Every structure is written in C-alpha cells, then in structure tokens.
Amino acid sequence: MKCPKCGKEISNDSQFCEYCGTKVVRAGRSSDGKPGMKWPWLVLGVMGIVVLGWYAFLRAYGLFRLGLLIVAVALIVLLIRKFVMSRK
C-alpha cells in the first residue's frame, strides 16, 4: 500500500506512514481490518425514512410547497458545503 501524501510504500496494517507521519485511512474497513458496513447507505436509508414521513405530514396538512422549498434550500446548502470542503 502507498502513503496518500508522500507516495512511499508502507505496510498494509500501518495506521501512520513511517516516512512522513500521515494517518492512513482505509475506506470501508472497521478498526479490526474486516470489511465494515458502508455508512453512506445507512445515512441514506435513515434520510429516506425521514423524508417519507415528512412528506406524508406535509401532504396531510397542506404544506407541501413549503416543504419542497425547505428541502431545496437544504440541498443547495449541502451541495455548496460539499463543494467548498472538497476544495480544501
């Protein structure tokens, strides 16, 4: 495995690069090295349930358009935040 910062070869079980000291993060793995659950799917599932419940509530009380506006603004804020954070 290679260090993401300096590019030097390091052992697969390293937590830090022995050359530059960068912390090595392995995506999709738990702390014991076994494949872990992909957290984005868990987050998307929970968000889906919340959105469906919110949708049913807003439809029942006639506030559907207001709900769509709030969701649109929230999505725009999240996209801008993700774009700004990815540029750092």
WORALIN-V380316 format. One record per helix or strand of 3 or more residues. SS is the DSSP state (a for helix, b for strand). FROM is the first residue (numbers start at 1). LEN is the number of residues. If there is no record, write none. Layout:
BEGIN
SS,FROM,LEN / SS,FROM,LEN
END
This chain:
BEGIN
a,39,22 / a,64,23
END
